[in-house]
């Protein structure tokens, strides 16, 4: 088969140019509009989850003060906060939002390979959000079983939302997975098959690598959640007993017998652990690009970074049972899963070292995105180190289900990805809108968020060491919890309210700057990667005008000795500017095309 | 210069082209986008069925009541003694035959023989539809005559019925979707819709169809035989 450079394959791409307002902004097939739809909706549900977390904090800080929060609504808040943040906010925003916006632009493509499927993806996602939100308005409210939805507790009469709430939750998850699959297939195929000339896999920005591997993880992990959702829906609606053992509730046996709750835990965590990396890997990628750009220095150890992403992705499938040490399992399994869990620390630490070494002797520009990116390194190291504690069986057992766990996962997969998301939103805001945000407001937003999250989560580690259990509505008078724990809870609540309010700075900033921000120009940060080289800012439908770009170098040619500027865009030929790219691959003189 | 020569001596034949494909600035696979996407989807779908089957095996181990004897439940008698698994055997045979007709359709598609492609695709879809029909017959027999329900059955562990309806139902949905997909493509082939684009779409539909057949083999082995 003769070699056909991808750029010349435009015939396979069917562009549907929008003709009306509706096809341009509502039923749009343009990846950039879809990205904004995905991102906007994800941020909106994220705000709902944020408000729920503040309700929880008010109850914990000032128990018996607010009539509004009873035990049921507290558990419902816990559940919905967790599920929304993990699945509907982080996953949707990082893959649906940033994935959609950046993949085609960074790959030098006109759009995703199947724009129609992409459009379906965002609207099915919207449907899943509607179903989820509907559970707030049904009898009994949303489910209060905790975001892990462990049976048999989900179905017991004592759990709020045990009838309609849980059904809507499972249904919404199933619909979300359909949406994710349609989007995810597009992302993977686009990255594999629709890169522009000269753009080898090893020249892709790390953002694309992170999203690529995360999407593959999603395509392999979400099936387990889909299957467990279907089986639990059967248990709830048809009276089957997949996950329900024989249970006696208030003296009467339930109509279930012989099911296995542990099976659900295995299926759930076979999804649940890769899910952590579905969120983390895109964040790793985004932060690498932000750090490199604002440090005016190439990313340290690019190949190592790529292989670390792949290694983390692979390992994430064989660690899931470290969430189940207290469920009871063969000690050899515990040994196995503890070992694999700790091995993940190796590629992860490698990435952290590389980020720090990227900063080393860089010409660091302390712009707002850089603040957030550096803040991420702090919170991520912090959350990662507590992960080493919890990965060990003997240390996990006493710490399990305490606030130490809450502090750990909020640092590592709550705050860290959120800081990256803010870094990325500020970093790419000028490309998306064509205007600069307000730098001062963004930096104020950073300090409030960064210091505030430490004020929230650092004390939680101590609460955990004291043995304060998570998910408790009120501590009551318990001997082993000293009264001073309540002082910490009050402090945390004040900090949480403060951080929650500080997010207004972000929203004010992005909306105010839409009209009042300075004109940004095509490449305000002097970034080398392809998305900043579009002929129009913001990029128009089709992205690249008449001709697709050709790439001659990697995305990290910053401060190259002998170059005219401190960055060289990816589409500048090597004959014009030197390169620091180890891989000398020239699409104009590519020998592998010769006679294939 | 050949691709193998560029990647250097000492590498295994075959592996060099793979490495070349992935390290070049071209598509990672020399296939149309739709085909690459179908393959990725099928791998993802494999995980779904794997989860179903491992879930089934796990529940079969944990349930407290004895597992019913499939050979007795899935038996039909034509006048004489009941023949175990006869309907399932016929269904399996039909589905595997349909893979053969599908392969022929793909072949004729690449030869641009529209009429034969069309008819072999329709034959494949007809086999698929008859499979679903027989499944409907099997379901109705179990539900109406033998009193098997998702939540319980007269033969033993309730999970038997739950698993049966869930897994065969999910697979049946896949077959039904496949029949609709094949017919859609077949009629487009007939109209000459793909004359310009090429006939890879027939193979893409075929990939899906073979996958559905392959999954059935595993369901047959694990659920009906084990």
Contacts between the chains, C-beta under 8 A, distances in Angstrom:
chain1	res1	chain2	res2	distance
A	1	B	30	5.7
A	3	B	26	6.6
A	4	B	26	7.8
A	5	B	25	7.4
A	5	B	26	6.7
A	6	B	25	7.6
A	6	B	26	6.1
A	6	B	27	6.0
A	12	B	32	7.0
A	12	B	33	6.2
A	113	B	33	4.4
A	113	B	37	7.0
A	114	B	33	7.2
A	114	B	34	7.9
A	114	B	37	7.1
A	181	B	41	7.3
A	181	B	44	6.5
A	184	B	44	8.0
A	185	B	37	5.0
A	185	B	40	5.7
A	185	B	41	5.6
A	185	B	44	7.8
A	186	B	37	7.6
A	188	B	37	7.8
A	188	B	40	5.4
A	189	B	33	5.6
A	189	B	36	5.1
A	189	B	37	4.4
A	189	B	40	6.6
A	192	B	27	6.5
A	192	B	28	4.2
A	192	B	29	6.6
A	192	B	36	6.1
A	193	B	27	4.1
A	193	B	28	6.6
A	193	B	29	6.9
A	193	B	33	5.2
A	193	B	36	5.5
A	194	B	27	7.4
A	194	B	33	7.2
A	195	B	25	6.6
A	195	B	27	7.6
A	196	B	25	7.8
A	197	B	25	5.7
A	198	B	25	4.9
A	199	B	25	5.5
A	200	B	23	5.7
A	200	B	24	6.2
A	200	B	25	5.0
A	201	B	22	5.8
A	201	B	23	6.6
A	201	B	28	7.2
A	202	B	23	6.5
A	203	B	25	7.9
A	219	B	40	6.6
A	219	B	43	7.3
A	219	B	44	4.2
A	219	B	47	7.8
A	220	B	43	7.4
A	220	B	44	6.5
A	220	B	47	5.3
A	221	B	47	7.9
A	222	B	44	7.9
A	223	B	44	6.2
A	223	B	45	7.5
A	223	B	47	3.8
A	223	B	48	4.1
A	223	B	50	7.8
A	223	B	51	5.7
A	224	B	47	7.0
A	224	B	51	5.0
A	226	B	48	6.2
A	226	B	51	7.9
A	227	B	48	6.0
A	227	B	51	3.9
A	227	B	52	5.6
A	227	B	55	6.3
A	228	B	51	7.7
A	228	B	55	7.9
A	230	B	166	7.0
A	230	B	170	7.7
A	231	B	55	6.3
A	231	B	166	7.1
A	234	B	150	6.5
A	234	B	162	6.3
A	234	B	166	6.2
A	238	B	150	4.4
A	238	B	151	6.1
A	238	B	162	7.6
A	239	B	150	7.1
A	239	B	151	3.8
A	240	B	150	5.1
A	240	B	151	5.6
A	240	B	158	7.1
A	240	B	159	7.3
A	240	B	161	8.0
A	240	B	162	3.8
A	240	B	166	7.9
A	241	B	63	7.9
A	241	B	151	7.6
A	241	B	158	5.9
A	241	B	159	6.4
A	241	B	162	7.0
A	242	B	55	6.9
A	242	B	59	5.9
A	242	B	159	7.0
A	242	B	162	6.3
A	246	B	64	7.7
A	255	B	151	7.2
A	257	B	63	7.8
A	257	B	64	6.8
A	257	B	65	7.6
A	257	B	158	6.5
A	258	B	59	7.7
A	258	B	62	6.5
A	258	B	63	3.6
A	258	B	64	4.8
A	258	B	65	6.3
A	258	B	157	6.2
A	258	B	158	6.8
A	258	B	159	6.2
A	259	B	59	6.6
A	259	B	62	7.1
A	259	B	63	7.5
A	259	B	159	7.2
A	260	B	58	5.9
A	260	B	59	5.9
A	260	B	62	4.1
A	263	B	55	6.0
A	263	B	58	4.8
A	263	B	59	6.5
A	263	B	62	7.3
A	266	B	58	7.8
A	267	B	51	6.2
A	267	B	55	6.6
A	270	B	51	7.7
A	551	B	25	7.3
A	585	B	25	7.1
A	587	B	25	5.5
A	590	B	24	7.4
A	590	B	25	7.2
A	591	B	1	6.1
A	591	B	6	5.9
A	592	B	3	6.1
A	592	B	6	5.5
A	592	B	20	5.9
A	592	B	24	5.7
A	594	B	1	5.3
A	595	B	1	6.8
A	595	B	2	7.3
A	596	B	2	7.8
A	596	B	3	6.0
